[in-house]
Amino acid sequence: MKLDEAVLLGKQGEWVEVQVRGNPSDLQQWFVMLRNRDNKSYILADNDDEPIAMADLNALTQLIQCIGASEFTVFI
């Protein structure tokens, strides 16, 4: 799910669950999974459709707030 689209859908209250998970190919990084009202899951990606993965959970928190979510679950 591209970031711009995720922001638009977040403003509509589409996201029912947000998860932060460890990147299986790089254990130092985290990525965001979104689940919508239809129970479809998406990996959050930048606008070039590359998955967003980063080591800084604080930066991911800010990103999650931008897509309209107020809470998320971290899986370690």
Backbone as CSV, one residue per row, in Angstrom:
resi,resn,N_x,N_y,N_z,CA_x,CA_y,CA_z,C_x,C_y,C_z
1,MET,0.847,-1.166,0.000,0.000,0.000,0.000,0.896,1.232,0.000
2,LYS,0.760,2.037,-1.031,1.559,3.252,-1.133,1.156,4.249,-0.048
3,LEU,2.133,4.996,0.429,1.949,5.912,1.551,0.823,6.914,1.313
4,ASP,0.788,7.564,0.157,-0.258,8.557,-0.110,-1.650,7.936,-0.036
5,GLU,-1.793,6.740,-0.569,-3.082,6.048,-0.533,-3.442,5.662,0.904
6,ALA,-2.453,5.217,1.673,-2.678,4.842,3.070,-3.148,6.041,3.890
7,VAL,-2.589,7.220,3.617,-3.003,8.436,4.319,-4.462,8.757,4.000
8,LEU,-4.832,8.692,2.720,-6.217,8.968,2.322,-7.197,7.989,2.971
9,LEU,-6.851,6.723,2.947,-7.722,5.714,3.556,-7.776,5.869,5.077
10,GLY,-6.670,6.281,5.675,-6.646,6.517,7.115,-7.578,7.640,7.519
11,LYS,-7.667,8.677,6.703,-8.588,9.789,6.985,-10.039,9.325,6.943
12,GLN,-10.303,8.252,6.214,-11.653,7.689,6.120,-11.905,6.652,7.217
13,GLY,-10.902,6.419,8.064,-11.043,5.446,9.145,-11.015,4.006,8.684
14,GLU,-10.318,3.755,7.599,-10.298,2.417,6.991,-9.462,1.414,7.785
15,TRP,-8.430,1.865,8.501,-7.512,0.938,9.158,-8.066,0.482,10.501
16,VAL,-8.237,-0.817,10.649,-8.731,-1.378,11.899,-7.593,-1.944,12.751
17,GLU,-6.457,-2.180,12.125,-5.312,-2.706,12.870,-4.026,-2.298,12.178
18,VAL,-3.047,-1.910,12.996,-1.714,-1.584,12.495,-0.721,-2.404,13.309
19,GLN,0.167,-3.065,12.617,1.186,-3.892,13.263,2.574,-3.456,12.805
20,VAL,3.513,-3.498,13.728,4.922,-3.294,13.397,5.606,-4.631,13.643
21,ARG,6.295,-5.106,12.628,6.937,-6.424,12.695,8.403,-6.315,12.302
22,GLY,9.173,-7.258,12.804,10.580,-7.322,12.437,10.746,-7.778,10.999
23,ASN,11.685,-7.158,10.319,11.980,-7.510,8.937,12.739,-8.842,8.933
24,PRO,12.189,-9.894,8.330,12.864,-11.192,8.369,14.209,-11.212,7.637
25,SER,14.408,-10.306,6.692,15.679,-10.292,5.970,16.716,-9.375,6.629
26,ASP,16.306,-8.552,7.590,17.230,-7.678,8.318,16.661,-7.459,9.708
27,LEU,17.167,-8.186,10.683,16.611,-8.176,12.033,16.766,-6.833,12.745
28,GLN,17.497,-5.895,12.163,17.653,-4.565,12.742,16.565,-3.598,12.267
29,GLN,15.697,-4.046,11.377,14.686,-3.166,10.804,13.274,-3.658,11.104
30,TRP,12.337,-2.710,11.038,10.925,-2.955,11.278,10.124,-2.492,10.073
31,PHE,8.966,-3.111,9.846,8.072,-2.662,8.785,6.645,-2.616,9.331
32,VAL,5.758,-1.937,8.601,4.386,-1.714,9.053,3.418,-2.524,8.189
33,MET,2.515,-3.239,8.860,1.427,-3.940,8.172,0.121,-3.288,8.590
34,LEU,-0.761,-3.099,7.615,-2.058,-2.481,7.843,-3.152,-3.489,7.516
35,ARG,-4.227,-3.471,8.308,-5.378,-4.326,8.005,-6.609,-3.436,7.921
36,ASN,-7.377,-3.598,6.838,-8.543,-2.742,6.631,-9.822,-3.426,7.109
37,ARG,-10.936,-2.762,6.897,-12.248,-3.268,7.347,-12.630,-4.582,6.687
38,ASP,-12.107,-4.858,5.505,-12.397,-6.107,4.792,-11.430,-7.220,5.168
39,ASN,-10.618,-6.989,6.212,-9.613,-7.948,6.691,-8.510,-8.221,5.677
40,LYS,-8.266,-7.298,4.783,-7.141,-7.415,3.855,-5.929,-6.743,4.490
41,SER,-4.792,-7.383,4.371,-3.556,-6.848,4.948,-2.659,-6.274,3.871
42,TYR,-1.952,-5.221,4.230,-1.048,-4.535,3.306,0.243,-4.193,4.027
43,ILE,1.338,-4.217,3.298,2.613,-3.707,3.805,2.708,-2.258,3.355
44,LEU,3.035,-1.379,4.291,3.162,0.035,3.970,4.408,0.262,3.115
45,ALA,4.220,0.964,2.011,5.317,1.218,1.072,5.405,2.714,0.789
46,ASP,6.555,3.135,0.293,6.687,4.536,-0.107,5.957,4.732,-1.438
47,ASN,5.978,5.943,-1.942,5.213,6.232,-3.157,5.848,5.665,-4.422
48,ASP,7.064,5.095,-4.297,7.680,4.360,-5.397,7.382,2.870,-5.283
49,ASP,6.499,2.518,-4.340,6.054,1.148,-4.090,7.150,0.254,-3.523
50,GLU,8.114,0.847,-2.823,9.144,0.086,-2.110,8.719,-0.024,-0.646
51,PRO,8.721,-1.222,-0.060,8.320,-1.356,1.343,9.147,-0.439,2.248
52,ILE,8.463,0.186,3.190,9.133,1.061,4.151,9.609,0.193,5.305
53,ALA,10.901,0.177,5.531,11.503,-0.555,6.644,12.569,0.336,7.250
54,MET,12.556,0.448,8.574,13.559,1.281,9.238,13.898,0.734,10.611
55,ALA,15.046,1.129,11.100,15.521,0.656,12.395,14.946,1.472,13.549
56,ASP,14.492,2.672,13.284,14.031,3.588,14.326,12.523,3.456,14.537
57,LEU,12.127,2.860,15.658,10.707,2.708,15.955,10.019,4.053,16.169
58,ASN,10.758,5.038,16.669,10.177,6.369,16.856,9.779,6.981,15.515
59,ALA,10.592,6.815,14.509,10.267,7.323,13.174,9.048,6.589,12.608
60,LEU,8.973,5.288,12.854,7.797,4.539,12.396,6.542,5.003,13.119
61,THR,6.663,5.358,14.392,5.523,5.868,15.151,4.972,7.134,14.510
62,GLN,5.842,8.029,14.121,5.411,9.262,13.454,4.733,8.949,12.127
63,LEU,5.270,7.999,11.402,4.692,7.593,10.125,3.298,6.996,10.328
64,ILE,3.154,6.184,11.354,1.864,5.559,11.656,0.828,6.623,12.022
65,GLN,1.243,7.639,12.750,0.332,8.733,13.079,-0.111,9.469,11.814
66,CYS,0.777,9.589,10.846,0.442,10.270,9.585,-0.642,9.539,8.804
67,ILE,-0.735,8.232,8.976,-1.757,7.482,8.237,-3.059,7.368,9.025
68,GLY,-3.142,8.097,10.117,-4.399,8.179,10.844,-4.611,7.152,11.925
69,ALA,-3.585,6.417,12.301,-3.733,5.417,13.355,-3.255,6.006,14.684
70,SER,-3.953,5.677,15.745,-3.572,6.187,17.057,-2.917,5.118,17.932
71,GLU,-2.983,3.871,17.481,-2.323,2.797,18.223,-1.876,1.710,17.266
72,PHE,-0.903,0.925,17.724,-0.391,-0.189,16.929,0.199,-1.226,17.854
73,THR,0.396,-2.411,17.314,0.993,-3.506,18.048,2.357,-3.810,17.463
74,VAL,3.338,-4.031,18.359,4.685,-4.391,17.924,4.895,-5.868,18.190
75,PHE,5.309,-6.593,17.163,5.630,-8.015,17.302,7.145,-8.160,17.264
76,ILE,7.689,-8.746,18.325,9.143,-8.928,18.365,9.505,-10.395,18.287
